[in-house]
Amino acid sequence: MTTELAAPIAPIVGAQAARVVWADVAKGGCLILVVLWHVVVKHYLQIDWRVGLPVPGAWGLLGEQLLPLRMPLFFTISGIFAANAVHRPWRVARRSRVSRMFYLYATWLLIHTAVLALVPGFPTDRATDVGGLLAQLTVTPSNLWYLYALALYFVLAKVLRRVYPAVLITAAGVLSAIAAAGVLDTPGNRGGVYQNLVFFLAGLHLRPFAQRWAATATRRRLVWTLALYAVAMAAVAAVGAERWFGVGLLVSLSAVAFGVTAAARVADRPLIGGALADLGRRTLPVYVIHMPVLALLHRLLAGPVADLAGPGQALLVAGYPVLLTAAVLALSLAVHRGLLAARASWLFDLPASHRR
């Protein structure tokens, strides 16, 4: 048993506590993949593409292959960044890691509910009555479930911080496998909450190991981790093992190993690494804003794109998800800047009195 798993987590100090570029690169990359996935399944695949080519299906298949990577890696990095906060006094940690996340979740849930009501044809979870809204606030989180899960995970990590990490991670892994196997009732996004706790706890308790893995990343490791991930996905699809107990967890572990390696390698490239790291430091505004932006763009663009003549659709079909993903990211950041300029910073943080 490794040292990291053999004892409760200890605070990390000194240079290791500093924010590392590769982790921000990973967050930026995951955010792009999340937005791309929503663009594909909630807009692109809803359009009647009359091109006679399997391009839309290929985009859908690509998005499905990235499912084991996106949120597991996102939560692993979130756990890494929470490793020190779990040792802070409750009065401090509660505000920054719990109250703030629940406040942002509730605030943006109301905003999403109002905006999505304007686009009834947009295919996404939404509350249509008070009961549905209460359910999303409590037991069945909405599209904003990442914020909900972060608050819940931190409370669990804080309360159970003296329990051996091996016990915690194993229990969370079993929960993840059970949920992925379809044993539990997982309406809405509840399944994601069940399945990703293990990755948050792994990032939090195994932060030194993750940092060493990133610091020693090589091109050879990048190739073999990608190959492992690809072979695992192909094998699961070949035998129909998506619901087999533990299979999804193992595939996600291979995906996270690849994701950390790729982020570390990309972080060494100033141009693309710097851009992704900058985006990774601004994940919150994009995460909460991009769905309403996408819904309004869907209302504006779905009809005209579907009505394009055959040559127009043929020119657009292959690169459309990339173009729209870039547009959604840019518009989300622009909306964020506009809201800050309008003194609406309370939409992205606790009001000043609560922060004090």
N, C-alpha and C positions, 0 to 999 in steps of 0.2 A: 504493500500500500504506500502510495506516495505521501510525502510530507504534507502537501497541500490538502489531501483528503483525510489525513489522519487526525487532524485537530481542528477546532473551531477557527474561523478566519481571524487573522490579526490585522490591525490597520497597516496600510502601506504608506510609508513616509519617504521624504527625500525625492530623488530624481524619478523614482518609479511612480510617484503620485502625480507627476506632471501629465498634462494632456498630451497624448501621442498622436502624431499625424496619421498613422496607418488606421487607427480606430475611427477618426473622422472621415477618412477616405472610405472606409467600409460603410459608415452610416450614409454618406452621400450616395454611394453606389446602391445601397439598399433602398434609399428613398426614390431614386430614379426607377428602380425595378418595380416598386409599389405603384408609382404613378403610371408607368407603362402598362402594368397588369390591369389597372382600373380603366385605362384608355381602351385597351383591347377588349375586355369582357363587357364593359358597360356602355361602350360607344361603337367601336370599330366592328365588332361582330354583330351588332344590331342593325347594321346597314345592309341593304340588299346589293351586294357586289355582283353585278352581272358581267363577269369577266371570263368565265369559263376556265379559270385557273384555280388551283387549290391554295392560293396565297393566304386568304383569311384563315383557313384551317391551320396553315403552318404557323401563323402568328399565335393562334390559340394554343397549339401544341407547345410552342416555345415557352409561352407563359406558364403552362402547367409544369414543364420541366424545371422551372425556376422556383416553384412553390417550396421545395425543401430548403431553399437557400435564403429567400427574402426575409421572412420574419424570424426564423431561428438565428440568423446572423445578426439581425437588428437587435434582438433581445440579448444575445451574448454580449454585444458591445455595450448595451445599456447596463447590463450587470457589471461589466468591467468598470464603467464610470461610477457605479453606485458603491463600489467596494469600500471606499473611505467613509461615505456618508452613513453607512450602517452602524458605524461606531460613534457617531455624534449623539449628543443627548436628544431625547425624544422631542423636547420643546423646539429644537432646531431642525431636526430631521423631519418632524411631522409637517412643518410648514413647507419646506422646500420639496420634499419627496412624496408627500401624501396629500396634504390639503391643496397644494398647488395643482397637482395632477387631477384630482377629483373636481376642483373648481373649473379648470380648463375643459375637462370632459363635459361637465354639465352645461357650461356656457356655450360651447360649440355644438353640443347636441341640440340645444334650442335653435341655434342659428341654422344648422343643417336641416332641421325639421321644417323650419319656415321656408328656406330656399327650395328644398326638394318638393315642397307642396306646389311650387310654381311649375314643376316639370314632372307631372304624374307619370309620363311614359318612360322616365329614366329608370333603368332596372337596378335598383339597389334597395337595401333594407331601409325602412323608414317607419316612423311612428305615425299612425293615422288617427289615433284617438288618445285620450288621457291614459288609459290602461296600457297601451303600447309604449307611450312615453315613459311611464313609471317603470315598466319592465326593462326598457333600455337604460334607465338610470340606475337600475339595481342588479338584476340577475342575468339579463341577456343584452350585453353591450352592443352598441351600434357600430357603424364603420369606424368610429373613433376608438375602438376597443384597445388600441395600443396604449393610450393614456390611462384608461381604466385598469388595464393589466399592470402597468408600471406601478401605480399606487398600491394595488393589491399585492403584487410581488414584493414590494419593498416592506410592507407591513409584515408579511410572512417571514422575510429574511431577517428583519429586525427582531421580531419576537423569538425566532428560532436560531438566533446567531450563535448560541452556545452549544447547539446540537452539532455532532460531528458532520462535516460536509458530506462524507461518503453516504451517510444515512439520508440526509436531505436530498441529495442529487439522485440517489437510487429511488427513493419514494416518488420524486417528481418524474423520473423517467418511467416508472411503472404507470403513473397517472397519464402521462403522455401517450404511452403505448395503448392503454385501455381506451382512451378517447379516440385515437386514430383508428382503432379496430372497430369502432362503431358500437361499443358496448354501452357507453353513456349517452344520455339524451343531450344533444348539443345544438339546440336551435340558435339561429342567428350566428353570432361570432363567439359563442360560448366555447366551441371546440378549440378555437385558437388560444383562448385563455388557458384551457386545460393543457394543451400540448406544448406551450412555450415556456412554462414555468421552469422546466429543467434547464433550458438554455440561459435564462436569466441567472439562475443559481450557479450554473457552471461558470459563467463569466465573472460573477461576483467572487466565488470561492477559488477559482482557478486562474485568477488574473495573472499571477507571476508566470504560470505555465503558458498562457496565451501570449504574454509579452515575449517570452523566450522563443515561442514558435514563430512569431512575427519577425523578431530580430534576426533569426537564423534562416529566414525564407530564401530559397534559391530557385533558380529557373527549373531545375530538375524536380524539386518538390512541387512546383506549380503544375508541371506536366503530369506527374503521377497522381496528384490529388484530383485534378480535373478528370483524368482517365478513370479513377476510382469512382468518382461521382457519376460520370456518364455511364459506366458499366453497371453500376448499381441501379440507376434509373431504367436502363434498358432491360436488365434482368427482371426487375419488378414488373415492368409492362409485359414482358414476354410470358410470364407465368401467372399474371393477374394477382400479384401479392400485395396490392395496395392496402388491403384490410387485414393482412396477417399481423399477428401480435409482434410488436417491436421492429418490424421492417421499416416503417416510416421513420422511426427514431434513428435507426442506423443510417439510413440514407441521408437524413438531415445532418447527422454528425459528420459524414463525409463531405457534405456540402459546406458546412461551417469550416472544416479544415481547409478546404479549397478557398473559401471566401477570405479567411484571414491571410492565407498565403498570397492570394491575388492582391489584396489591399496593401500588404506590406511591399510587394513588388511595385505596384503602381505608385505608392507614396514616394518612391525614389525618383520618379519622373516629375520634375517641377511643374510642367505645364498642366497635364491632365490630373496629376496628383494634387496640385494646389487647388484646381477648380473643384474637384470632388471634396477635398477637405473643407473648403469654404462652404460648399453646399451642406456638408455634414454638420457644420456648426449652426446651420439654420434649418434643421429638419422640422422643428416644431411649427413655424408659420406655414411652411409648405404642406405639412401633413394635415393641419386643420383646415386650410383654405382650399386645397386642390379639388376636393369632391364637389363643393358648390360651383366652383369655376367650371369643372368638367360637365356638370349637369346643365349649366346654362349654355355651354358650347354645344352640347348634344342637342338641345332644343333649337339652337341657331343653325347647326351644320348638318344634322342627320338627313333632313329632307333634301336640301340642295345637293349633297353629295350623292344620295341615292338616285336623284333625277339626272345626274350627269350622263351624257352620251357615252357609249361604249369606249371610245378612245380616251375620253377624259378619265373615266374610272381606271382604265388600264394603266395610265400614267401615274395615277395616284395610289393605287391599291397597295403597292409594295412598301412605299416609304411613309404612308399616311400615319401609322402609329408613332413613328419616330418624330415626325413633324408636330403632331398634336401633343405628344408628351413634352417636347421642348416648349411649345406654346403654353401649356398648362403650368409648367414650372416657372416660366418667365412671368406669366400673369399672376401667379400666386405670390411671387416675391414682390411684384409691383403693388398688389393689393396690400401686402404687409407694410410696405413703405408708406403707402397712402394712409393706412390706418394709424400708423405711428405719427405721421405728420398731423393727423386730425386729433391727436392726443387720446387715442383709443388704446394705449398700451395695456389697459386693464383686460383687453382681450387675449393677452399673451402672458400675463403674469397676475399674481394676486394683487388686489388693490393695495396702494401704498400703506394704508393703516395696518393691514394684515401682515404685510412684509415686515413692518417695524415690530 
